[in-house]
Amino acid sequence: MSAIECYLKSCRELARFCSRSGWIDNASMHYAVAWQGDNEVLVDIEFDELLMEGTGYLAERVPCFGQMRLFLDHQGRVIRCEIL
């Protein structure tokens, strides 16, 4: 798993792409690098937001998507992000 993928799967900022305060389904997460510079990467990201019933069963999957700019250190690890 790449450093970017590890970061995205634990990134709280992705909740801003959720429309109904559900849970992010990491298994459905996909991203693509739209642009890459020396110390930053622009990624398009998509995932499903899981909405649960009161009984704990899955009620609905809502597709979510957005774009983020990730700032990298000299080893390629994400040190900061910006929601676009």
C-alpha positions in Angstrom: 0.0 0.0 0.0 1.4 3.4 -1.0 2.0 6.2 1.5 -0.8 8.2 -0.2 -3.3 5.3 0.1 -2.4 4.8 3.8 -3.0 8.4 4.4 -6.3 8.6 2.6 -7.7 5.5 4.5 -7.1 7.2 7.8 -7.8 10.8 6.8 -10.5 12.6 8.8 -10.8 15.3 6.2 -12.5 12.9 3.8 -15.6 13.2 6.0 -16.2 16.6 4.3 -17.1 14.8 1.1 -19.9 12.8 3.0 -23.3 14.3 2.6 -25.2 12.5 5.3 -22.8 11.9 8.2 -22.3 8.3 7.4 -19.2 6.1 7.6 -16.5 6.0 4.9 -16.1 2.6 3.3 -12.4 2.2 2.9 -12.9 -0.9 0.8 -14.7 1.1 -1.9 -12.1 3.9 -1.9 -10.4 4.7 -5.2 -8.1 7.6 -6.1 -6.3 8.8 -9.2 -3.4 11.2 -9.4 -4.6 14.1 -11.5 -1.4 16.1 -11.2 2.0 15.7 -9.5 4.6 18.3 -8.7 7.8 18.1 -6.7 6.3 18.1 -3.2 2.5 18.0 -3.9 0.0 15.7 -5.6 -3.6 16.5 -6.7 -5.8 13.5 -6.3 -9.4 12.7 -7.4 -11.0 10.5 -4.8 -14.2 8.5 -4.6 -15.7 6.2 -2.0 -19.0 5.0 -0.7 -20.6 6.6 2.4 -22.3 3.9 4.5 -25.6 4.8 6.1 -26.7 2.4 8.9 -30.1 1.7 10.3 -30.7 1.9 14.1 -30.4 -1.9 14.3 -26.9 -1.8 12.9 -27.7 -3.0 9.4 -26.6 -1.3 6.2 -29.4 0.9 5.0 -27.8 2.7 2.0 -24.5 3.3 0.1 -24.1 6.9 -1.1 -21.3 7.6 -3.7 -19.0 10.4 -2.6 -16.2 12.1 -4.6 -13.9 15.1 -4.4 -10.5 16.4 -5.0 -7.6 17.0 -2.6 -4.1 18.5 -2.8 -1.6 16.5 -0.7 1.6 18.0 0.4 4.5 15.6 0.7 7.8 15.5 2.6 11.1 14.5 0.8 10.3 10.8 1.4 6.9 11.0 -0.3 4.8 10.9 2.9 1.8 13.1 3.2 2.4 15.9 5.8 -0.7 18.1 5.0 -3.8 18.1 2.9 -6.1 20.7 1.4 -9.7 20.0 0.3 -10.6 21.5 -3.0 
